[in-house]
Amino acid sequence: MADQRIESELEIKTYDIDVAGHVNNIVYVRWLEDMRSRLLFARSPVSKLIERNLYPVVVSTQIRYRSQLTLTDKPRCIIWIESVKHGLMHLKAVFQKDDSRVATAEQDCVLMDLRTGKMDKKAMELFQ
């Protein structure tokens, strides 16, 4: 599996800020969703997956917060596929501000067969 990483600047919007004055935790989940989609669809566009009756489904997400982001910060995210084993794709991501980590994340995904509603282990070869 080629070590493909996607890196992008993230935009903090006024509605991302909670009452404590920092980015709400749910915003990291949204950013992770955006970054995961960009990474996976760069390998196999969604239209190609749908043609094969496949779609990636998140089965777990874990985020560890280290420090806060505020409205004026300019964060970045880097995401990559750490491994693909037994039909399970394990992703890792790092959220940064300047050169410091503000959060790390991990996600596990499967490819779901849209006809059967079941995981398609063999199809995961698209991401190896």
Helices and strands as residue ranges (DSSP letters): E 5-9, G 14-16, H 25-43, H 46-51, E 54-65, E 75-85, E 88-97, E 100-113, E 118-119, G 122-127
